Amino acid sequence: MKEYNIYTVKINQTETTMTTVMNLSNPKQKMYFSSSPKMAVIGAYATSLHDNNTWQWEERYSHLIVEGKHCVACGDWSAFKDGRDF
């Protein structure tokens, strides 16, 4: 069985998984979010556009999400659904 490097943080007695998001056009550029992979790629995409209105990210960018079997992507940003690191 393969082991993945998954970071788990306890915040107010709930577990939150850290999601690594990579820019597919520049693989050295990564961002880290304490949210689901879907919200993490939306966050990375919005941040790359200098959009800091976090409360509107899902409304503005969720229609751009592309989901595959193992990954979720928004624009050039991608993350593994199971939380593994790049």
Contacts in CASP RR format, 6 or more apart in sequence:
PFRMAT RR
TARGET T0000
AUTHOR 0000-0000-0000
METHOD contacts of the structure
MODEL  1
MKEYNIYTVKINQTETTMTTVMNLSNPKQKMYFSSSPKMAVIGAYATSLH
DNNTWQWEERYSHLIVEGKHCVACGDWSAFKDGRDF
4 82 0 8 1.000
4 83 0 8 1.000
4 84 0 8 1.000
4 85 0 8 1.000
5 84 0 8 1.000
5 85 0 8 1.000
6 17 0 8 1.000
6 18 0 8 1.000
6 83 0 8 1.000
6 84 0 8 1.000
6 85 0 8 1.000
7 17 0 8 1.000
7 18 0 8 1.000
8 15 0 8 1.000
8 16 0 8 1.000
8 17 0 8 1.000
8 18 0 8 1.000
9 15 0 8 1.000
9 16 0 8 1.000
9 17 0 8 1.000
9 18 0 8 1.000
9 34 0 8 1.000
10 16 0 8 1.000
11 34 0 8 1.000
16 34 0 8 1.000
16 35 0 8 1.000
17 34 0 8 1.000
17 36 0 8 1.000
17 83 0 8 1.000
18 32 0 8 1.000
18 33 0 8 1.000
18 34 0 8 1.000
19 32 0 8 1.000
19 33 0 8 1.000
19 34 0 8 1.000
19 35 0 8 1.000
19 36 0 8 1.000
19 37 0 8 1.000
19 40 0 8 1.000
19 79 0 8 1.000
19 83 0 8 1.000
20 30 0 8 1.000
20 31 0 8 1.000
20 32 0 8 1.000
20 79 0 8 1.000
20 80 0 8 1.000
20 83 0 8 1.000
20 85 0 8 1.000
20 86 0 8 1.000
21 30 0 8 1.000
21 31 0 8 1.000
21 32 0 8 1.000
21 33 0 8 1.000
21 37 0 8 1.000
21 40 0 8 1.000
21 41 0 8 1.000
21 43 0 8 1.000
21 44 0 8 1.000
21 77 0 8 1.000
21 78 0 8 1.000
21 79 0 8 1.000
22 29 0 8 1.000
22 30 0 8 1.000
22 77 0 8 1.000
22 78 0 8 1.000
22 79 0 8 1.000
22 86 0 8 1.000
23 29 0 8 1.000
23 30 0 8 1.000
23 44 0 8 1.000
23 48 0 8 1.000
23 76 0 8 1.000
23 77 0 8 1.000
24 73 0 8 1.000
24 76 0 8 1.000
24 77 0 8 1.000
24 78 0 8 1.000
25 76 0 8 1.000
26 76 0 8 1.000
27 86 0 8 1.000
30 86 0 8 1.000
31 40 0 8 1.000
31 43 0 8 1.000
31 44 0 8 1.000
31 47 0 8 1.000
31 77 0 8 1.000
33 39 0 8 1.000
33 40 0 8 1.000
33 43 0 8 1.000
33 44 0 8 1.000
37 72 0 8 1.000
37 79 0 8 1.000
37 80 0 8 1.000
37 81 0 8 1.000
37 83 0 8 1.000
38 62 0 8 1.000
38 65 0 8 1.000
38 67 0 8 1.000
38 72 0 8 1.000
39 57 0 8 1.000
39 58 0 8 1.000
40 79 0 8 1.000
41 65 0 8 1.000
41 72 0 8 1.000
41 73 0 8 1.000
41 74 0 8 1.000
41 75 0 8 1.000
41 77 0 8 1.000
41 78 0 8 1.000
41 79 0 8 1.000
42 57 0 8 1.000
42 58 0 8 1.000
42 61 0 8 1.000
42 62 0 8 1.000
42 64 0 8 1.000
42 65 0 8 1.000
42 74 0 8 1.000
43 54 0 8 1.000
43 57 0 8 1.000
43 61 0 8 1.000
43 74 0 8 1.000
43 77 0 8 1.000
44 74 0 8 1.000
44 77 0 8 1.000
45 61 0 8 1.000
45 64 0 8 1.000
45 74 0 8 1.000
45 75 0 8 1.000
45 76 0 8 1.000
45 77 0 8 1.000
46 52 0 8 1.000
46 53 0 8 1.000
46 54 0 8 1.000
46 57 0 8 1.000
46 60 0 8 1.000
46 61 0 8 1.000
48 76 0 8 1.000
48 77 0 8 1.000
51 57 0 8 1.000
51 60 0 8 1.000
53 60 0 8 1.000
61 74 0 8 1.000
64 74 0 8 1.000
64 75 0 8 1.000
65 72 0 8 1.000
65 73 0 8 1.000
65 74 0 8 1.000
66 72 0 8 1.000
66 73 0 8 1.000
66 74 0 8 1.000
67 73 0 8 1.000
67 81 0 8 1.000
68 81 0 8 1.000
70 80 0 8 1.000
70 81 0 8 1.000
70 82 0 8 1.000
71 78 0 8 1.000
71 79 0 8 1.000
71 80 0 8 1.000
71 81 0 8 1.000
72 78 0 8 1.000
72 79 0 8 1.000
72 81 0 8 1.000
73 79 0 8 1.000
80 86 0 8 1.000
END
